[in-house]
Amino acid sequence: MRKINLFVFLLVAVLVFSGCSKKQPTTLDNSGSTNGTIGEDVVKESESEKDGEISLTDLFLPDGSKAHYLGEGNEFAELDVEVTRPFENYVVVHENNGGSLVRHIYKIEPDKISILDQKTVELVKDFPSQEELDALIPTGVYLKKPLKIGTTFDTWSIVEMDTTVETPYKKFDHAIVIEMKTDDFVNRKYFVEGFGEVKRESIMQTDDGKSVVTSSLQTVDK
């Protein structure tokens, strides 16, 4: 059972990233400023927000962004990410851990971000047409409103709001933390407006204590 839990822990904790060779990270100044526009869909949703919540479209990096995550605790925790917004309300994220390229496809809906697909691909430019995207059936929920402590979706819950999180890139003061917890391990994701995931953390209880794996934002090119 311990071996099975360890396998599940590694599978969930370390999101497999772009199967291309490792890219050299591009360093940006740590002011957190956004150099580029996200698109008209963001403006439309932001204008429609009446409850003061963060727009769900702002919980991803802008179109064309590239980011590098420092990995600790596991060889596959170091990540390179490329974000594409090919069509309105769709976000494609390619993730590279130095061995595999995994493409994640998300759809931004009024009350949630749906997971449409996750699969290993050969090239970063690989993603479906809009017609194919429209036909995809969601397989899960990435994040859900209301953005407040206690909101649950799939196996995740929002456990912290406006918390401080340290990353090699900078310190963020207003992070949203979601958590998935079992008897043997805890997985957490830290989201920041304008950046999306800035940190992933997995903690597993072992006979020798705790095993911790983290992926933390180090550089970003927006």
Residue frames relative to the residue before (quaternion, step in Angstrom):
aa qw qx qy qz dx dy dz
M 1.0000 0.0000 0.0000 0.0000 0.00 0.00 0.00
R 0.6270 0.5385 -0.3364 0.4513 3.58 1.05 -0.79
K 0.6450 0.5167 -0.3246 0.4601 3.59 1.02 -0.81
I 0.6413 0.5164 -0.3270 0.4639 3.58 1.01 -0.80
N 0.6606 0.5037 -0.3131 0.4603 3.60 0.93 -0.89
L 0.6261 0.5312 -0.3374 0.4605 3.58 1.04 -0.74
F 0.6447 0.5176 -0.3226 0.4608 3.58 0.98 -0.81
V 0.6584 0.5027 -0.3053 0.4697 3.57 0.95 -0.90
F 0.6220 0.5592 -0.3243 0.4418 3.54 1.02 -0.87
L 0.7036 0.4528 -0.2722 0.4752 3.57 0.82 -0.99
L 0.6402 0.5422 -0.3298 0.4328 3.58 1.01 -0.79
V 0.7281 0.4179 -0.2386 0.4881 3.56 0.94 -0.90
A 0.6900 0.5250 -0.2896 0.4055 3.55 0.93 -0.92
V 0.7743 0.3021 -0.1581 0.5331 3.56 0.88 -0.94
L 0.2057 -0.7846 0.5738 0.1131 3.58 -0.27 1.21
V 0.4215 -0.7363 0.4712 0.2410 3.53 -0.61 1.17
F 0.1872 -0.8305 0.5202 0.0678 3.56 -0.81 0.94
S 0.8419 -0.3014 0.1337 0.4271 3.47 -1.47 0.20
G 0.3928 -0.7540 0.4882 0.1971 3.59 -0.71 1.13
C 0.4636 0.6246 -0.4785 0.4075 3.55 1.19 0.23
S 0.6443 -0.4878 0.3911 0.4404 3.56 -1.26 0.12
K 0.6520 -0.5309 0.3706 0.3946 3.56 -1.21 0.53
K 0.2986 -0.7373 0.5800 0.1758 3.53 -1.01 0.86
Q 0.4677 -0.6309 0.5248 0.3284 3.55 -1.16 0.53
P 0.4400 -0.7211 0.4620 0.2701 3.60 -0.70 1.02
T 0.3146 -0.7257 0.5828 0.1863 3.53 -1.14 0.71
T 0.2931 -0.7828 0.5254 0.1592 3.55 -0.61 1.11
L 0.1191 -0.7584 0.6389 0.0483 3.52 -0.98 0.95
D 0.5854 -0.5515 0.4214 0.4190 3.57 -1.12 0.43
N 0.4887 -0.7188 0.4317 0.2412 3.56 -1.05 0.77
S 0.3300 0.7597 -0.5029 0.2472 3.56 1.09 0.55
G 0.4133 -0.7197 0.4650 0.3083 3.56 1.21 -0.48
S 0.4309 0.7010 -0.4715 0.3172 3.59 1.22 0.18
T 0.3875 -0.7196 0.5349 0.2142 3.55 -1.17 0.65
N 0.1447 -0.7900 0.5925 0.0629 3.55 -0.68 1.11
G 0.7425 0.3138 -0.2427 0.5398 3.54 0.20 1.24
T 0.4274 -0.6899 0.5223 0.2620 3.54 -1.27 0.34
I 0.4566 -0.6969 0.4877 0.2609 3.54 -1.12 0.65
G 0.6331 -0.5295 0.3503 0.4429 3.59 1.06 -0.55
E 0.6649 -0.5376 0.3485 0.3841 3.52 -1.25 0.50
D 0.5933 0.5898 -0.3747 0.3996 3.59 1.09 -0.66
V 0.6195 0.5376 -0.3421 0.4585 3.59 1.09 -0.70
V 0.6474 0.5219 -0.3139 0.4583 3.55 0.96 -0.94
K 0.6565 0.5215 -0.3131 0.4461 3.54 0.90 -0.93
E 0.6974 0.4568 -0.2957 0.4665 3.58 0.84 -0.91
S 0.6308 0.5383 -0.3460 0.4389 3.57 0.98 -0.80
E 0.6615 0.5065 -0.3058 0.4608 3.56 0.98 -0.82
S 0.6881 0.4862 -0.2801 0.4601 3.55 1.16 -0.63
E 0.5205 0.6347 -0.4230 0.3839 3.59 1.25 -0.22
K 0.0968 -0.8257 0.5555 0.0184 3.57 -0.59 1.13
D 0.6956 0.4986 -0.2683 0.4422 3.58 1.22 -0.36
G 0.5618 -0.6395 0.3736 0.3686 3.57 1.26 0.17
E 0.4779 0.6725 -0.4450 0.3484 3.59 1.23 0.05
I 0.5977 -0.5309 0.4608 0.3854 3.51 -1.32 0.35
S 0.4700 -0.6507 0.5133 0.3035 3.57 -1.01 0.78
L 0.5146 -0.6633 0.4477 0.3079 3.58 -0.90 0.91
T 0.6077 0.5617 -0.3602 0.4306 3.59 1.10 -0.56
D 0.6554 0.5168 -0.3073 0.4571 3.58 1.20 -0.46
L 0.6034 0.5590 -0.3608 0.4395 3.59 1.27 0.09
F 0.6235 0.3801 -0.3730 0.5724 3.50 1.20 0.85
L 0.5632 -0.5484 0.4788 0.3909 3.55 -1.26 0.32
P 0.6144 -0.5636 0.3973 0.3833 3.61 -1.17 0.46
D 0.6906 -0.4713 0.3649 0.4097 3.53 -1.32 0.35
G 0.8134 0.2550 -0.2019 0.4824 3.55 -0.92 0.95
S 0.4824 0.6881 -0.4296 0.3305 3.60 1.24 -0.03
K 0.1236 -0.7472 0.6470 0.0885 3.52 -1.30 0.56
A 0.0136 -0.8069 0.5903 -0.0188 3.56 -0.99 0.81
H 0.2158 -0.7476 0.6139 0.1333 3.53 -1.26 0.56
Y 0.1739 -0.7901 0.5843 0.0634 3.55 -0.97 0.96
L 0.3825 -0.7050 0.5527 0.2263 3.54 -0.87 0.98
G 0.1890 -0.8037 0.5578 0.0852 3.56 -0.82 1.00
E 0.0153 -0.7849 0.6194 -0.0101 3.54 -1.04 0.82
G 0.7823 0.3579 -0.2612 0.4378 3.56 -1.05 0.79
N 0.7919 0.0504 -0.0202 0.6082 3.59 1.26 -0.28
E 0.5493 -0.6519 0.4111 0.3229 3.59 -0.95 0.82
F 0.7092 0.4431 -0.2639 0.4807 3.60 1.15 -0.49
A 0.4933 0.6764 -0.4252 0.3439 3.60 1.24 0.15
E 0.5883 0.5425 -0.3787 0.4650 3.60 1.23 -0.32
L 0.0578 -0.8546 0.5124 -0.0618 3.54 -0.60 1.20
D 0.1282 -0.7204 0.6714 0.1175 3.50 -1.34 0.53
V 0.1030 -0.8184 0.5651 -0.0136 3.53 -0.83 1.05
E 0.0591 -0.7591 0.6465 0.0480 3.54 -1.14 0.75
V 0.1751 -0.8021 0.5684 0.0542 3.56 -0.84 1.03
T 0.0225 -0.7823 0.6220 -0.0241 3.54 -0.91 1.01
R 0.1325 -0.7534 0.6382 0.0869 3.55 -1.10 0.76
P 0.1174 -0.8701 0.4741 0.0652 3.59 0.40 1.23
F 0.7907 0.0668 -0.0129 0.6084 3.57 1.12 -0.69
E 0.6685 -0.5063 0.3505 0.4170 3.56 -1.20 0.47
N 0.8521 0.1415 -0.1620 0.4771 3.54 -1.02 1.03
Y 0.6569 0.4448 -0.3348 0.5085 3.61 1.23 0.22
V 0.0722 -0.7758 0.6264 0.0240 3.56 -1.07 0.85
V 0.1184 -0.7763 0.6174 0.0471 3.56 -0.91 0.99
V 0.0612 -0.8004 0.5963 -0.0079 3.57 -0.73 1.10
H 0.1413 -0.7674 0.6219 0.0663 3.55 -0.77 1.09
E 0.0978 -0.8144 0.5719 -0.0004 3.54 -0.78 1.07
N 0.1191 -0.8110 0.5728 0.0011 3.55 -0.86 1.07
N 0.1046 -0.7988 0.5900 0.0542 3.58 -0.72 1.05
G 0.6652 -0.5100 0.2972 0.4573 3.57 1.24 0.33
G 0.7707 0.2953 -0.1838 0.5338 3.56 1.24 -0.16
S 0.8066 0.1023 -0.0265 0.5816 3.57 1.03 -0.75
L 0.2765 -0.7292 0.6045 0.1623 3.53 -1.22 0.65
V 0.0348 -0.8062 0.5902 -0.0205 3.55 -0.56 1.17
R 0.2242 -0.7728 0.5853 0.1001 3.52 -0.92 1.01
H 0.1191 -0.7718 0.6234 0.0382 3.54 -0.82 1.10
I 0.1061 -0.7886 0.6038 0.0480 3.57 -0.90 0.92
Y 0.0668 -0.8043 0.5903 -0.0113 3.55 -0.82 1.08
K 0.1814 -0.7450 0.6286 0.1301 3.54 -1.24 0.54
I 0.2919 -0.7542 0.5667 0.1575 3.55 -0.83 1.06
E 0.0626 -0.7985 0.5984 -0.0184 3.53 -0.59 1.22
P 0.7259 -0.4607 0.2631 0.4377 3.62 -1.17 0.31
D 0.8236 0.2270 -0.1011 0.5099 3.61 0.92 -0.82
K 0.8094 0.1387 -0.0756 0.5655 3.60 1.21 0.00
I 0.3547 -0.6521 0.6090 0.2792 3.52 -1.41 0.13
S 0.2021 -0.8081 0.5463 0.0877 3.57 -0.49 1.20
I 0.3569 -0.6831 0.5923 0.2348 3.55 -1.19 0.65
L 0.1877 -0.8142 0.5438 0.0788 3.57 -0.61 1.14
D 0.8112 -0.0837 0.1128 0.5676 3.57 0.96 -0.80
Q 0.0258 0.7543 -0.6560 -0.0054 3.53 -1.28 0.51
K 0.2482 0.7758 -0.5411 0.2090 3.57 -0.49 1.16
T 0.5227 -0.6065 0.4977 0.3334 3.54 -1.28 0.43
V 0.0402 -0.7940 0.6064 -0.0136 3.56 -0.93 0.97
E 0.5541 -0.6313 0.4421 0.3147 3.55 -1.32 0.22
L 0.8158 0.1697 -0.0390 0.5515 3.57 1.00 -0.86
V 0.5728 -0.6031 0.4371 0.3422 3.54 -1.15 0.67
K 0.6636 0.5195 -0.3158 0.4360 3.58 1.04 -0.65
D 0.5043 0.6641 -0.4214 0.3565 3.58 1.26 -0.11
F 0.4085 0.6599 -0.5890 0.2253 3.58 -0.75 1.08
P 0.6106 -0.6119 0.3641 0.3467 3.58 -1.10 0.68
S 0.5904 -0.5243 0.4667 0.3984 3.52 -1.37 0.15
Q 0.6693 -0.4855 0.3518 0.4387 3.57 -1.24 0.20
E 0.6230 0.5404 -0.3440 0.4490 3.59 1.03 -0.74
E 0.6627 0.4925 -0.3005 0.4774 3.57 1.00 -0.82
L 0.6333 0.5260 -0.3272 0.4639 3.57 1.05 -0.76
D 0.6500 0.5298 -0.3139 0.4453 3.57 0.95 -0.90
A 0.6934 0.4874 -0.2702 0.4567 3.58 1.13 -0.64
L 0.5333 0.6452 -0.4067 0.3659 3.59 1.23 -0.28
I 0.2972 -0.7352 0.5852 0.1694 3.55 -1.09 0.80
P 0.5066 -0.6707 0.4404 0.3155 3.64 -0.74 0.97
T 0.2671 -0.7694 0.5643 0.1351 3.55 -1.07 0.82
G 0.8025 -0.0572 0.0497 0.5918 3.58 1.25 -0.20
V 0.4469 -0.6571 0.5358 0.2853 3.55 -1.37 -0.11
Y 0.3348 -0.7546 0.5407 0.1613 3.56 -0.85 1.06
L 0.7631 -0.1412 0.1266 0.6179 3.57 1.03 -0.87
K 0.1154 -0.8251 0.5530 0.0106 3.56 -1.01 0.80
K 0.4209 -0.6638 0.5581 0.2660 3.53 -1.21 0.62
P 0.5455 -0.1390 -0.8223 -0.0829 1.53 -2.32 0.90
L 0.4584 -0.6711 0.5081 0.2851 3.54 -1.09 0.75
K 0.4475 0.6420 -0.4955 0.3769 3.52 0.17 1.35
I 0.6561 -0.5156 0.3728 0.4058 3.55 -1.24 0.48
G 0.7497 0.3821 -0.2950 0.4527 3.54 -0.92 0.96
T 0.5340 0.6070 -0.4181 0.4142 3.60 1.20 -0.31
T 0.0963 -0.8092 0.5791 0.0218 3.58 -0.83 0.99
F 0.0676 0.7691 -0.6332 0.0555 3.57 -1.21 0.61
D 0.8099 0.0096 -0.0859 0.5802 3.54 -0.85 1.05
T 0.7668 -0.3094 0.2327 0.5120 3.62 -0.67 -1.03
W 0.5942 0.5907 -0.3326 0.4328 3.59 1.32 0.18
S 0.0873 -0.7634 0.6362 0.0696 3.54 -1.32 0.44
I 0.4221 -0.6380 0.5669 0.3057 3.56 -1.20 0.54
V 0.1005 -0.8429 0.5286 0.0046 3.58 -0.56 1.18
E 0.7965 0.1115 -0.0763 0.5893 3.62 1.21 -0.35
M 0.1040 -0.7585 0.6400 0.0645 3.53 -1.24 0.64
D 0.8435 0.1360 -0.1069 0.5085 3.57 -1.16 0.66
T 0.3658 0.7259 -0.5018 0.2957 3.56 0.99 0.81
T 0.4616 -0.6631 0.5158 0.2849 3.57 -1.24 0.42
V 0.0032 -0.7894 0.6136 -0.0188 3.56 -0.96 0.90
E 0.2959 -0.7529 0.5694 0.1459 3.55 -0.92 1.00
T 0.0302 0.7633 -0.6449 0.0234 3.55 -1.01 0.90
P 0.6322 -0.5164 0.3860 0.4297 3.63 -1.16 0.27
Y 0.6183 0.5597 -0.3423 0.4327 3.59 1.14 -0.57
K 0.7199 -0.3096 0.2300 0.5771 3.56 0.89 -0.99
K 0.5069 -0.5921 0.5084 0.3660 3.53 -1.33 0.02
F 0.1722 -0.7719 0.6067 0.0797 3.54 -0.91 1.01
D 0.2990 -0.8039 0.4985 0.1259 3.56 -0.89 0.97
H 0.7762 0.3196 -0.1653 0.5178 3.61 1.16 -0.32
A 0.2008 0.8119 -0.5201 0.1735 3.57 0.76 1.04
I 0.3073 -0.6842 0.6310 0.1982 3.51 -1.32 0.59
V 0.1375 -0.8049 0.5745 0.0559 3.59 -0.79 0.98
I 0.0743 -0.7634 0.6400 0.0459 3.55 -0.93 0.96
E 0.1456 -0.8153 0.5603 0.0142 3.53 -1.09 0.77
M 0.1091 -0.7308 0.6698 0.0736 3.51 -1.22 0.74
K 0.0287 -0.8455 0.5293 -0.0641 3.56 -0.60 1.14
T 0.0203 -0.7544 0.6559 0.0185 3.55 -1.11 0.81
D 0.7244 -0.4090 0.3033 0.4647 3.57 -1.25 -0.13
D 0.7763 0.3853 -0.1771 0.4664 3.58 1.06 -0.73
F 0.8320 0.0553 -0.0228 0.5516 3.61 1.06 -0.49
V 0.2305 -0.7336 0.6259 0.1307 3.50 -1.39 0.43
N 0.0963 -0.7677 0.6314 0.0529 3.57 -0.94 0.93
R 0.0352 -0.7982 0.6014 0.0009 3.56 -0.96 0.87
K 0.1108 -0.7493 0.6475 0.0833 3.54 -1.25 0.63
Y 0.2146 -0.7752 0.5876 0.0879 3.54 -1.00 0.94
F 0.1033 -0.8080 0.5798 0.0152 3.59 -0.65 1.15
V 0.0598 -0.7758 0.6276 0.0260 3.54 -1.11 0.79
E 0.5514 -0.6245 0.4419 0.3326 3.56 -0.97 0.87
G 0.8003 0.2605 -0.2180 0.4941 3.57 -0.87 0.99
F 0.7616 0.3267 -0.1748 0.5317 3.59 1.27 -0.30
G 0.3401 -0.7220 0.5273 0.2916 3.58 1.05 -0.65
E 0.8047 -0.1884 0.1579 0.5403 3.58 -0.97 -0.83
V 0.1013 -0.7984 0.5921 0.0425 3.57 -0.76 1.06
K 0.8007 0.0475 -0.0339 0.5962 3.58 1.26 -0.28
R 0.0961 -0.7380 0.6639 0.0731 3.53 -1.23 0.68
E 0.0379 -0.8072 0.5880 -0.0352 3.53 -0.93 0.91
S 0.0107 -0.7856 0.6184 -0.0190 3.56 -0.92 0.95
I 0.0705 -0.7966 0.6003 -0.0126 3.53 -0.81 1.07
M 0.0489 -0.8111 0.5829 -0.0067 3.57 -0.70 1.09
Q 0.3705 -0.7043 0.5637 0.2212 3.53 -1.00 0.90
T 0.0218 -0.7885 0.6145 -0.0147 3.56 -0.83 1.01
D 0.6857 -0.4639 0.3515 0.4371 3.56 -1.27 0.11
D 0.7123 0.4364 -0.2447 0.4922 3.56 1.21 -0.55
G 0.7400 -0.3364 0.2245 0.5374 3.58 1.23 0.04
K 0.7066 -0.4204 0.3369 0.4587 3.56 -0.89 -0.97
S 0.1785 -0.7349 0.6436 0.1180 3.54 -1.16 0.74
V 0.0817 -0.8225 0.5628 -0.0085 3.57 -0.64 1.16
V 0.0505 -0.7722 0.6333 0.0017 3.56 -0.93 1.00
T 0.0202 0.8120 -0.5821 0.0380 3.59 -0.81 0.98
S 0.1034 -0.7226 0.6776 0.0899 3.51 -1.32 0.55
S 0.0023 -0.8326 0.5491 -0.0730 3.59 -0.46 1.23
L 0.5596 -0.6278 0.4301 0.3281 3.57 -0.94 0.93
Q 0.1126 -0.8143 0.5689 0.0257 3.57 -0.79 1.08
T 0.7865 -0.0414 0.0397 0.6149 3.59 0.93 -0.88
V 0.0360 -0.7908 0.6108 0.0160 3.55 -1.20 0.53
D 0.1187 -0.7598 0.6373 0.0493 3.52 -1.08 0.85
K 0.1263 -0.8255 0.5490 0.0347 3.58 -0.22 1.29
